[in-house]
């Protein structure tokens, strides 16, 4: 428990900064919605002049864009990108901090099993993710007020499932790499590659490419049209949980070999 508290304290400042920053961006963008809705006809004429393929690649669906859920889904696509980047940074930092500081021998000299050390780091990361989620959910409740719907909630949850995926991926990368440097650079590059893959999959209407990126499993358009069921979210979370367990197993075996 002490190690969990220690890790949370280490990441608390950055989590508050990230949560407030993304919540602020979300609120600022949503402030434009009333004016955007009032000028819907003018905006629709402008958007119809663009090629459909271009609009699809950046996630604009004219049919739903002018509803609250449709507008939020477009804005939240980019918020999810930020959540993904921070999620991977978090996974790399929490699991790989001692590797970066070259202090693995010190932490493994403590009277605690490798699994306990690893699991405490994962729990700490999940608590940090929860802190960011609470900040952003309170912001969403404030800006949506009495217009909060199941679709808005599902869109919100999808962003944090994506964050959870990148957190797990960051933990795995931290475990398997021999030397770990520049978590921000690694996280930004990897997350943008997945996001660009999403845009290409939309442009080419390629389902295979869509399935190769976590962003593709939670397409905002599908969520707005209620095409995703609860089992879809649960299945993805279970898959990411297995990824984290696999990373823990690799970490345990590597430590035994090192010792």
Backbone as CSV, one residue per row, in Angstrom:
resi,resn,N_x,N_y,N_z,CA_x,CA_y,CA_z,C_x,C_y,C_z
1,UNK,0.824,-1.212,0.000,0.000,0.000,0.000,0.860,1.265,0.000
2,UNK,1.973,1.247,0.773,2.853,2.409,0.822,3.461,2.712,-0.533
3,UNK,3.836,1.640,-1.258,4.425,1.834,-2.588,3.399,2.415,-3.555
4,UNK,2.121,2.012,-3.408,1.057,2.556,-4.260,0.909,4.056,-4.000
5,UNK,0.865,4.434,-2.724,0.740,5.851,-2.368,1.933,6.648,-2.884
6,UNK,3.123,6.046,-2.789,4.348,6.723,-3.237,4.289,7.004,-4.740
7,UNK,3.867,6.011,-5.513,3.784,6.167,-6.970,2.710,7.190,-7.346
8,UNK,1.583,7.166,-6.631,0.503,8.124,-6.923,0.978,9.552,-6.656
9,UNK,1.700,9.743,-5.537,2.220,11.071,-5.216,3.168,11.566,-6.308
10,UNK,3.956,10.639,-6.848,4.894,11.002,-7.905,4.174,11.507,-9.152
11,UNK,3.039,10.888,-9.471,2.329,11.192,-10.712,1.159,12.151,-10.517
12,UNK,0.861,12.530,-9.268,-0.342,13.323,-8.991,-0.317,14.674,-9.699
13,UNK,0.802,15.369,-9.640,0.888,16.703,-10.246,0.653,16.632,-11.754
14,UNK,1.330,15.699,-12.409,1.181,15.592,-13.863,-0.237,15.171,-14.248
15,UNK,-0.856,14.316,-13.425,-2.221,13.869,-13.732,-3.214,15.021,-13.592
16,UNK,-3.016,15.860,-12.573,-3.892,17.019,-12.400,-3.721,18.012,-13.546
17,UNK,-2.476,18.233,-13.934,-2.199,19.155,-15.051,-2.837,18.624,-16.330
18,UNK,-2.634,17.333,-16.620,-3.183,16.756,-17.840,-4.706,16.737,-17.811
19,UNK,-5.274,16.335,-16.666,-6.726,16.292,-16.548,-7.354,17.657,-16.741
20,UNK,-6.798,18.677,-16.096,-7.334,20.031,-16.203,-7.122,20.601,-17.604
21,UNK,-5.976,20.290,-18.220,-5.696,20.784,-19.574,-6.691,20.211,-20.587
22,UNK,-6.854,18.886,-20.575,-7.771,18.250,-21.531,-9.220,18.627,-21.245
23,UNK,-9.569,18.746,-19.955,-10.922,19.166,-19.596,-11.179,20.592,-20.071
24,UNK,-10.164,21.449,-19.923,-10.288,22.829,-20.389,-10.470,22.910,-21.897
25,UNK,-9.677,22.127,-22.629,-9.811,22.097,-24.089,-11.194,21.615,-24.504
26,UNK,-11.658,20.573,-23.833,-12.982,20.028,-24.138,-14.066,21.077,-23.895
27,UNK,-13.963,21.794,-22.783,-14.950,22.813,-22.446,-14.927,23.969,-23.449
28,UNK,-13.723,24.403,-23.824,-13.594,25.519,-24.771,-14.217,25.159,-26.120
29,UNK,-13.906,23.950,-26.616,-14.473,23.528,-27.904,-15.999,23.438,-27.834
30,UNK,-16.515,22.914,-26.718,-17.964,22.737,-26.600,-18.692,24.068,-26.435
31,UNK,-17.988,25.125,-26.021,-18.605,26.441,-25.930,-19.011,26.960,-27.307
32,UNK,-18.357,26.449,-28.352,-18.667,26.880,-29.714,-19.906,26.181,-30.276
33,UNK,-20.394,25.137,-29.586,-21.488,24.348,-30.146,-22.772,25.139,-30.385
34,UNK,-23.259,25.965,-29.441,-24.500,26.716,-29.702,-24.428,27.559,-30.972
35,UNK,-23.307,28.286,-31.161,-23.144,29.105,-32.364,-23.033,28.222,-33.604
36,UNK,-22.349,27.097,-33.456,-22.186,26.151,-34.563,-23.543,25.601,-34.996
37,UNK,-24.389,25.304,-34.024,-25.718,24.752,-34.320,-26.606,25.800,-34.992
38,UNK,-26.501,27.048,-34.549,-27.307,28.115,-35.136,-26.980,28.336,-36.611
39,UNK,-25.706,28.157,-36.957,-25.272,28.363,-38.345,-25.111,27.033,-39.077
40,UNK,-25.905,26.037,-38.681,-25.776,24.692,-39.232,-25.903,24.673,-40.756
41,UNK,-26.852,25.400,-41.287,-27.080,25.389,-42.740,-25.873,25.941,-43.492
42,UNK,-25.308,27.022,-42.977,-24.141,27.629,-43.638,-22.944,26.695,-43.576
43,UNK,-22.721,26.085,-42.401,-21.606,25.153,-42.259,-21.799,23.913,-43.139
44,UNK,-23.039,23.472,-43.261,-23.305,22.281,-44.078,-22.997,22.545,-45.542
45,UNK,-23.320,23.739,-46.021,-23.006,24.108,-47.411,-21.499,24.106,-47.633
46,UNK,-20.771,24.671,-46.647,-19.307,24.717,-46.756,-18.721,23.304,-46.759
47,UNK,-19.182,22.466,-45.841,-18.642,21.107,-45.732,-18.968,20.256,-46.950
48,UNK,-20.103,20.515,-47.567,-20.488,19.740,-48.768,-19.585,20.036,-49.958
49,UNK,-18.825,21.123,-49.876,-17.888,21.449,-50.957,-16.591,20.652,-50.858
50,UNK,-16.379,19.993,-49.707,-15.177,19.181,-49.522,-15.450,17.745,-49.983
51,UNK,-14.422,17.060,-50.475,-14.612,15.645,-50.863,-15.032,14.800,-49.665
52,UNK,-15.956,13.867,-49.893,-16.446,13.006,-48.820,-15.305,12.231,-48.178
53,UNK,-14.340,11.792,-48.995,-13.214,11.015,-48.476,-12.393,11.817,-47.469
54,UNK,-12.251,13.107,-47.751,-11.492,13.970,-46.847,-12.233,14.121,-45.514
55,UNK,-13.549,14.325,-45.578,-14.342,14.463,-44.367,-14.320,13.174,-43.554
56,UNK,-14.419,12.034,-44.253,-14.385,10.737,-43.561,-13.063,10.524,-42.843
57,UNK,-11.969,10.926,-43.471,-10.636,10.677,-42.901,-10.429,11.429,-41.589
58,UNK,-11.087,12.592,-41.441,-10.925,13.362,-40.200,-12.128,13.181,-39.267
59,UNK,-12.994,12.229,-39.612,-14.070,11.840,-38.699,-15.287,12.736,-38.699
60,UNK,-15.529,13.459,-39.793,-16.706,14.335,-39.866,-17.846,13.610,-40.579
61,UNK,-18.951,13.445,-39.879,-20.171,12.881,-40.442,-21.219,13.985,-40.452
62,UNK,-21.525,14.513,-41.634,-22.427,15.668,-41.738,-23.805,15.361,-41.171
63,UNK,-24.237,14.117,-41.294,-25.573,13.746,-40.829,-25.738,13.904,-39.317
64,UNK,-24.660,13.686,-38.566,-24.763,13.749,-37.099,-23.971,14.897,-36.481
65,UNK,-23.181,15.604,-37.295,-22.260,16.607,-36.759,-22.966,17.722,-36.001
66,UNK,-24.177,18.077,-36.411,-24.849,19.232,-35.822,-25.677,18.885,-34.587
67,UNK,-25.697,17.607,-34.203,-26.295,17.223,-32.922,-25.225,17.358,-31.844
68,UNK,-25.649,17.434,-30.580,-24.687,17.564,-29.485,-23.745,16.374,-29.450
69,UNK,-24.303,15.159,-29.620,-23.475,13.950,-29.590,-22.488,13.924,-30.758
70,UNK,-22.970,14.332,-31.952,-22.103,14.321,-33.133,-20.966,15.317,-33.022
71,UNK,-21.268,16.514,-32.540,-20.234,17.534,-32.372,-19.224,17.107,-31.320
72,UNK,-19.730,16.575,-30.199,-18.841,16.121,-29.135,-17.955,14.973,-29.601
73,UNK,-18.529,14.078,-30.417,-17.746,12.935,-30.897,-16.564,13.387,-31.742
74,UNK,-16.776,14.447,-32.536,-15.679,14.969,-33.357,-14.610,15.601,-32.471
75,UNK,-15.020,16.427,-31.517,-14.076,17.071,-30.597,-13.332,16.021,-29.775
76,UNK,-14.073,15.025,-29.313,-13.497,14.040,-28.391,-12.509,13.102,-29.078
77,UNK,-12.571,13.017,-30.399,-11.587,12.228,-31.138,-10.182,12.721,-30.835
78,UNK,-10.011,14.035,-30.812,-8.693,14.625,-30.575,-8.353,14.644,-29.084
79,UNK,-9.379,14.738,-28.236,-9.138,14.607,-26.800,-8.632,13.200,-26.497
80,UNK,-9.206,12.204,-27.178,-8.780,10.809,-26.989,-7.333,10.608,-27.409
81,UNK,-6.910,11.349,-28.432,-5.505,11.292,-28.848,-4.613,11.756,-27.703
82,UNK,-4.995,12.848,-27.046,-4.235,13.334,-25.892,-4.248,12.347,-24.742
83,UNK,-5.402,11.713,-24.510,-5.491,10.708,-23.452,-4.590,9.513,-23.758
84,UNK,-4.531,9.135,-25.031,-3.680,8.016,-25.434,-2.203,8.312,-25.192
85,UNK,-1.779,9.513,-25.570,-0.378,9.907,-25.377,-0.027,9.896,-23.890
86,UNK,-0.901,10.496,-23.077,-0.614,10.541,-21.639,-0.664,9.147,-21.020
87,UNK,-1.593,8.312,-21.492,-1.685,6.943,-20.969,-0.393,6.172,-21.175
88,UNK,0.214,6.314,-22.361,1.454,5.589,-22.627,2.625,6.188,-21.842
89,UNK,2.654,7.512,-21.735,3.687,8.145,-20.911,3.599,7.625,-19.477
90,UNK,2.376,7.513,-18.977,2.144,7.031,-17.617,2.655,5.601,-17.445
91,UNK,2.329,4.727,-18.400,2.783,3.343,-18.328,4.297,3.231,-18.368
92,UNK,4.929,3.998,-19.254,6.395,3.986,-19.363,7.044,4.522,-18.092
93,UNK,6.501,5.617,-17.570,7.101,6.242,-16.388,6.956,5.376,-15.144
94,UNK,5.757,4.887,-14.899,5.516,4.135,-13.662,6.255,2.809,-13.659
95,UNK,6.159,2.057,-14.756,6.777,0.726,-14.794,8.273,0.807,-15.072
96,UNK,8.683,1.811,-15.849,10.085,1.861,-16.268,10.942,2.896,-15.581
97,UNK,10.410,3.518,-14.525,11.164,4.605,-13.878,12.515,4.131,-13.350
98,UNK,12.534,2.995,-12.658,13.797,2.484,-12.092,14.777,2.077,-13.182
99,UNK,14.246,1.625,-14.319,15.128,1.283,-15.443,15.779,2.546,-15.998
100,UNK,15.010,3.624,-16.088,15.566,4.892,-16.575,16.577,5.464,-15.589
101,UNK,16.290,5.288,-14.294,17.194,5.816,-13.259,18.323,4.856,-12.911
102,UNK,18.309,3.689,-13.548,19.299,2.640,-13.284,19.333,2.264,-11.802
103,UNK,18.138,2.114,-11.233,18.043,1.761,-9.808,17.243,0.473,-9.601
104,UNK,17.235,-0.413,-10.616,16.487,-1.664,-10.498,17.019,-2.526,-9.351
105,UNK,18.347,-2.561,-9.208,18.934,-3.383,-8.137,18.438,-2.956,-6.771
106,UNK,18.262,-1.652,-6.602,17.813,-1.138,-5.305,16.375,-1.563,-5.006
107,UNK,15.484,-1.372,-5.985,14.076,-1.694,-5.726,13.869,-3.205,-5.562
108,UNK,14.669,-4.023,-6.267,14.515,-5.478,-6.155,15.202,-6.040,-4.909
109,UNK,15.967,-5.185,-4.231,16.594,-5.634,-2.983,15.618,-5.548,-1.803
110,UNK,14.464,-4.912,-2.031,13.465,-4.788,-0.970,12.747,-6.118,-0.758
111,UNK,12.252,-6.347,0.457,11.571,-7.616,0.756,10.151,-7.674,0.168
112,UNK,10.086,-7.651,-1.139,8.788,-7.735,-1.830,9.006,-8.495,-3.127
113,UNK,8.021,-9.306,-3.506,8.142,-10.093,-4.733,8.085,-9.185,-5.952
114,UNK,8.619,-9.684,-7.061,8.580,-8.914,-8.312,7.143,-8.618,-8.733
115,UNK,6.259,-9.602,-8.551,4.854,-9.427,-8.917,4.210,-8.338,-8.065
116,UNK,4.557,-8.285,-6.781,3.966,-7.285,-5.893,4.402,-5.876,-6.297
117,UNK,5.674,-5.738,-6.636,6.182,-4.437,-7.069,5.487,-4.004,-8.357
118,UNK,5.396,-4.939,-9.303,4.766,-4.634,-10.591,3.286,-4.303,-10.417
119,UNK,2.576,-5.116,-9.633,1.140,-4.905,-9.456,0.848,-3.593,-8.738
120,UNK,1.708,-3.202,-7.804,1.510,-1.929,-7.109,1.662,-0.758,-8.076
121,UNK,2.580,-0.895,-9.021,2.752,0.146,-10.039,1.523,0.226,-10.945
122,UNK,0.968,-0.934,-11.315,-0.218,-0.951,-12.175,-1.411,-0.334,-11.447
123,UNK,-1.587,-0.695,-10.190,-2.691,-0.120,-9.398,-2.528,1.394,-9.300
124,UNK,-1.310,1.848,-9.093,-1.046,3.292,-9.017,-1.442,3.977,-10.324
125,UNK,-1.071,3.366,-11.430,-1.418,3.927,-12.731,-2.918,4.000,-12.943
126,UNK,-3.635,2.963,-12.526,-5.089,2.948,-12.675,-5.747,4.032,-11.823
127,UNK,-5.198,4.276,-10.636,-5.729,5.341,-9.778,-5.518,6.707,-10.444
128,UNK,-4.357,6.896,-11.048,-4.067,8.153,-11.745,-5.032,8.340,-12.916
129,UNK,-5.266,7.271,-13.672,-6.232,7.332,-14.785,-7.614,7.714,-14.256
130,UNK,-7.981,7.149,-13.117,-9.276,7.454,-12.511,-9.371,8.929,-12.115
131,UNK,-8.268,9.486,-11.607,-8.252,10.904,-11.231,-8.521,11.779,-12.447
132,UNK,-7.835,11.484,-13.556,-8.043,12.238,-14.793,-9.484,12.077,-15.272
133,UNK,-10.014,10.857,-15.180,-11.387,10.584,-15.623,-12.403,11.378,-14.813
134,UNK,-12.203,11.458,-13.510,-13.131,12.193,-12.644,-13.136,13.680,-13.005
135,UNK,-11.943,14.246,-13.197,-11.842,15.663,-13.564,-12.601,15.933,-14.860
136,UNK,-12.396,15.069,-15.849,-13.013,15.300,-17.146,-14.510,14.991,-17.137
137,UNK,-14.933,14.025,-16.312,-16.352,13.702,-16.253,-17.138,14.828,-15.592
138,UNK,-16.569,15.405,-14.542,-17.224,16.548,-13.894,-17.356,17.703,-14.891
139,UNK,-16.315,17.905,-15.702,-16.363,18.952,-16.734,-17.441,18.651,-17.758
140,UNK,-17.535,17.380,-18.176,-18.553,16.989,-19.157,-19.961,17.209,-18.605
141,UNK,-20.160,16.867,-17.333,-21.470,17.084,-16.703,-21.822,18.575,-16.686
142,UNK,-20.813,19.394,-16.444,-21.048,20.841,-16.379,-21.418,21.405,-17.744
143,UNK,-20.694,20.989,-18.793,-20.950,21.586,-20.108,-22.181,21.001,-20.795
144,UNK,-22.545,19.758,-20.429,-23.727,19.149,-21.054,-24.994,19.451,-20.253
145,UNK,-24.835,19.654,-18.931,-25.927,19.973,-18.018,-27.062,18.963,-18.156
146,UNK,-28.263,19.433,-18.515,-29.403,18.513,-18.574,-29.472,17.737,-19.884
147,UNK,-28.446,17.881,-20.729,-28.439,17.190,-22.016,-27.560,15.936,-22.005
148,UNK,-27.109,15.519,-20.835,-26.276,14.328,-20.715,-27.057,13.100,-21.179
149,UNK,-26.477,12.334,-22.101,-27.148,11.150,-22.639,-26.242,9.930,-22.532
150,UNK,-26.814,8.770,-22.791,-26.035,7.538,-22.782,-24.945,7.578,-23.850
151,UNK,-25.262,8.183,-24.999,-24.278,8.280,-26.083,-23.083,9.117,-25.664
152,UNK,-23.335,10.257,-25.004,-22.236,11.092,-24.518,-21.381,10.327,-23.514
153,UNK,-22.038,9.592,-22.644,-21.314,8.812,-21.636,-20.465,7.730,-22.303
154,UNK,-21.015,7.055,-23.307,-20.261,6.017,-24.025,-19.059,6.608,-24.753
155,UNK,-19.237,7.785,-25.339,-18.112,8.457,-25.997,-17.027,8.778,-24.976
156,UNK,-17.444,9.276,-23.823,-16.507,9.616,-22.750,-15.729,8.381,-22.299
157,UNK,-16.438,7.280,-22.047,-15.797,6.038,-21.589,-14.820,5.509,-22.623
158,UNK,-15.159,5.633,-23.905,-14.285,5.107,-24.964,-12.900,5.744,-24.910
159,UNK,-12.834,7.041,-24.579,-11.543,7.716,-24.490,-10.661,7.140,-23.408
160,UNK,-11.262,6.737,-22.301,-10.473,6.199,-21.198,-10.141,4.723,-21.386
161,UNK,-10.927,4.025,-22.191,-10.528,2.663,-22.559,-9.311,2.725,-23.475
162,UNK,-9.308,3.710,-24.380,-8.140,3.928,-25.240,-6.929,4.308,-24.387
163,UNK,-7.132,5.160,-23.397,-6.048,5.532,-22.482,-5.531,4.311,-21.739
164,UNK,-6.440,3.445,-21.317,-6.077,2.208,-20.621,-5.231,1.310,-21.528
165,UNK,-5.598,1.247,-22.817,-4.818,0.451,-23.775,-3.380,0.967,-23.861
166,UNK,-3.233,2.268,-24.024,-1.886,2.823,-24.175,-1.098,2.745,-22.873
167,UNK,-1.787,2.790,-21.751,-1.115,2.570,-20.468,-0.535,1.154,-20.431
168,UNK,-1.334,0.162,-20.839,-0.863,-1.222,-20.892,0.270,-1.399,-21.878
169,UNK,0.154,-0.734,-23.032,1.217,-0.817,-24.037,2.499,-0.191,-23.504
170,UNK,2.366,0.925,-22.794,3.538,1.564,-22.191,4.202,0.660,-21.165
171,UNK,3.381,-0.037,-20.370,3.928,-0.974,-19.379,4.696,-2.098,-20.076
172,UNK,4.132,-2.619,-21.176,4.791,-3.696,-21.917,6.117,-3.230,-22.516
173,UNK,6.103,-2.044,-23.124,7.334,-1.501,-23.719,8.388,-1.278,-22.643
174,UNK,7.964,-0.781,-21.484,8.901,-0.541,-20.381,9.542,-1.835,-19.907
175,UNK,8.794,-2.935,-19.984,9.303,-4.233,-19.531,10.267,-4.848,-20.543
176,UNK,9.914,-4.794,-21.828,10.685,-5.544,-22.828,11.926,-4.805,-23.324
177,UNK,11.951,-3.469,-23.202,13.114,-2.732,-23.693,14.258,-2.793,-22.681
178,UNK,15.450,-2.913,-23.204,16.620,-2.998,-22.329,16.978,-1.628,-21.761
179,UNK,16.889,-0.598,-22.610,17.146,0.765,-22.162,15.938,1.622,-22.519
180,UNK,15.539,2.456,-21.592,14.344,3.272,-21.792,14.707,4.743,-21.632
181,UNK,14.495,5.482,-22.709,14.769,6.913,-22.690,13.635,7.662,-23.385
182,UNK,13.433,8.887,-22.991,12.481,9.788,-23.621,11.068,9.197,-23.752
183,UNK,10.377,8.950,-22.639,9.009,8.412,-22.685,8.038,9.289,-23.480
184,UNK,8.224,10.609,-23.400,7.319,11.520,-24.109,7.451,11.336,-25.615
185,UNK,8.687,11.249,-26.095,8.922,11.065,-27.530,8.381,9.742,-28.028
186,UNK,8.640,8.674,-27.272,8.152,7.347,-27.655,6.628,7.334,-27.683
187,UNK,6.006,7.863,-26.647,4.545,7.844,-26.519,3.876,8.653,-27.618
188,UNK,4.409,9.840,-27.891,3.829,10.699,-28.931,3.930,10.035,-30.298
189,UNK,5.089,9.457,-30.592,5.292,8.816,-31.893,4.373,7.616,-32.083
190,UNK,4.327,6.735,-31.097,3.519,5.518,-31.203,2.030,5.860,-31.320
191,UNK,1.557,6.783,-30.484,0.136,7.133,-30.495,-0.252,7.793,-31.808
192,UNK,0.601,8.666,-32.336,0.298,9.316,-33.604,0.301,8.312,-34.761
193,UNK,1.158,7.312,-34.693,1.163,6.277,-35.735,-0.179,5.564,-35.762
194,UNK,-0.686,5.193,-34.577,-1.993,4.550,-34.501,-3.106,5.482,-34.990
195,UNK,-2.987,6.782,-34.692,-4.018,7.742,-35.097,-3.994,7.968,-36.605
196,UNK,-2.810,8.048,-37.175,-2.684,8.193,-38.634,-3.225,6.950,-39.333
197,UNK,-2.986,5.790,-38.722,-3.534,4.543,-39.265,-5.057,4.590,-39.280
198,UNK,-5.642,5.180,-38.257,-7.097,5.358,-38.217,-7.572,6.227,-39.374
199,UNK,-6.888,7.333,-39.619,-7.271,8.236,-40.694,-7.150,7.559,-42.059
200,UNK,-6.102,6.767,-42.239,-5.927,6.043,-43.502,-7.010,4.980,-43.680
201,UNK,-7.362,4.307,-42.581,-8.405,3.286,-42.641,-9.748,3.904,-43.014
202,UNK,-10.022,5.082,-42.467,-11.251,5.797,-42.833,-11.239,6.181,-44.303
203,UNK,-10.107,6.709,-44.748,-9.985,7.177,-46.125,-10.159,6.042,-47.125
204,UNK,-9.530,4.895,-46.813,-9.560,3.744,-47.719,-10.732,2.806,-47.448
205,UNK,-11.472,3.099,-46.358,-12.584,2.236,-45.934,-12.105,0.786,-45.790
206,UNK,-10.977,0.661,-45.098,-10.322,-0.636,-44.928,-10.535,-1.137,-43.502
207,UNK,-11.351,-2.179,-43.357,-11.667,-2.708,-42.024,-10.455,-3.351,-41.355
208,UNK,-9.571,-3.961,-42.163,-8.376,-4.585,-41.599,-7.494,-3.543,-40.928
209,UNK,-7.265,-2.433,-41.608,-6.462,-1.354,-41.037,-7.151,-0.768,-39.807
210,UNK,-8.474,-0.689,-39.854,-9.240,-0.165,-38.719,-9.044,-1.030,-37.477
211,UNK,-8.923,-2.337,-37.694,-8.750,-3.261,-36.575,-7.324,-3.278,-36.036
212,UNK,-6.401,-2.616,-36.726,-5.010,-2.588,-36.286,-4.712,-1.409,-35.358
213,UNK,-5.701,-0.547,-35.161,-5.507,0.599,-34.272,-6.579,0.617,-33.187
214,UNK,-6.203,0.887,-31.957,-7.209,0.921,-30.876,-8.278,1.985,-31.108
215,UNK,-7.909,3.067,-31.797,-8.892,4.110,-32.089,-10.008,3.580,-32.984
216,UNK,-9.680,2.592,-33.811,-10.662,2.044,-34.736,-11.751,1.232,-34.056
217,UNK,-11.459,0.712,-32.875,-12.452,-0.097,-32.160,-13.528,0.772,-31.513
218,UNK,-13.256,2.073,-31.421,-14.222,2.979,-30.797,-14.460,4.176,-31.708
219,UNK,-14.838,3.877,-32.955,-15.159,4.926,-33.908,-16.308,5.772,-33.366
220,UNK,-16.114,7.082,-33.221,-17.172,7.944,-32.692,-18.491,7.834,-33.460
221,UNK,-18.392,7.697,-34.794,-19.608,7.593,-35.614,-20.434,6.382,-35.215
222,UNK,-19.759,5.256,-34.976,-20.464,4.036,-34.581,-21.096,4.190,-33.198
223,UNK,-20.400,4.897,-32.312,-20.934,5.100,-30.962,-22.183,5.973,-31.024
224,UNK,-22.116,7.051,-31.821,-23.264,7.952,-31.961,-24.469,7.209,-32.534
225,UNK,-24.205,6.267,-33.452,-25.283,5.497,-34.075,-25.650,4.257,-33.272
226,UNK,-25.083,4.152,-32.048,-25.379,3.045,-31.126,-25.091,1.669,-31.731
227,UNK,-23.985,1.588,-32.483,-23.609,0.316,-33.093,-22.691,-0.522,-32.203
228,UNK,-22.218,0.050,-31.103,-21.328,-0.676,-30.203,-22.089,-1.072,-28.939
229,UNK,-21.974,-2.351,-28.553,-22.654,-2.862,-27.386,-21.705,-2.896,-26.179
230,UNK,-22.286,-3.102,-24.999,-21.483,-3.140,-23.766,-20.409,-4.213,-23.836
231,UNK,-20.729,-5.353,-24.453,-19.767,-6.452,-24.539,-18.535,-6.043,-25.342
232,UNK,-18.720,-5.102,-26.259,-17.605,-4.600,-27.072,-16.595,-3.886,-26.168
233,UNK,-17.093,-3.030,-25.281,-16.224,-2.302,-24.348,-15.557,-3.282,-23.378
234,UNK,-16.373,-4.190,-22.836,-15.862,-5.153,-21.851,-14.789,-6.050,-22.464
235,UNK,-15.019,-6.514,-23.691,-14.050,-7.380,-24.358,-12.713,-6.692,-24.558
236,UNK,-12.739,-5.406,-24.916,-11.497,-4.662,-25.130,-10.747,-4.484,-23.816
237,UNK,-11.481,-4.183,-22.744,-10.858,-4.014,-21.425,-10.206,-5.318,-20.974
238,UNK,-10.888,-6.448,-21.190,-10.332,-7.761,-20.830,-9.053,-8.021,-21.622
239,UNK,-9.072,-7.675,-22.914,-7.884,-7.864,-23.750,-6.697,-7.056,-23.256
240,UNK,-6.935,-5.797,-22.887,-5.856,-4.945,-22.377,-5.359,-5.472,-21.026
241,UNK,-6.275,-5.969,-20.207,-5.890,-6.534,-18.902,-4.958,-7.729,-19.094
242,UNK,-5.251,-8.555,-20.099,-4.377,-9.695,-20.412,-3.007,-9.212,-20.863
243,UNK,-2.985,-8.123,-21.637,-1.718,-7.535,-22.082,-0.870,-7.119,-20.886
244,UNK,-1.511,-6.511,-19.899,-0.796,-6.065,-18.693,-0.279,-7.258,-17.895
245,UNK,-1.095,-8.314,-17.809,-0.664,-9.528,-17.099,0.520,-10.177,-17.815
246,UNK,0.463,-10.228,-19.150,1.570,-10.789,-19.946,2.856,-9.987,-19.702
247,UNK,2.716,-8.650,-19.666,3.881,-7.801,-19.384,4.452,-8.116,-18.011
248,UNK,3.567,-8.357,-17.040,4.017,-8.720,-15.702,4.748,-10.049,-15.687
249,UNK,4.252,-11.006,-16.470,4.912,-12.307,-16.557,6.302,-12.194,-17.168
250,UNK,6.414,-11.391,-18.219,7.722,-11.172,-18.850,8.671,-10.503,-17.857
251,UNK,8.142,-9.519,-17.142,8.944,-8.811,-16.150,9.456,-9.767,-15.069
252,UNK,8.585,-10.664,-14.623,8.961,-11.619,-13.584,10.073,-12.568,-14.077
253,UNK,9.905,-13.088,-15.283,10.914,-14.022,-15.819,12.251,-13.330,-16.047
254,UNK,12.211,-12.107,-16.579,13.445,-11.382,-16.824,14.201,-11.115,-15.531
255,UNK,13.461,-10.801,-14.478,14.092,-10.520,-13.195,14.773,-11.756,-12.620
256,UNK,14.104,-12.914,-12.758,14.655,-14.170,-12.235,15.943,-14.488,-12.968
257,UNK,15.925,-14.263,-14.307,17.128,-14.551,-15.100,18.258,-13.629,-14.705
258,UNK,17.904,-12.350,-14.433,18.936,-11.365,-14.072,19.575,-11.720,-12.742
259,UNK,18.708,-12.100,-11.792,19.214,-12.479,-10.479,20.076,-13.712,-10.571
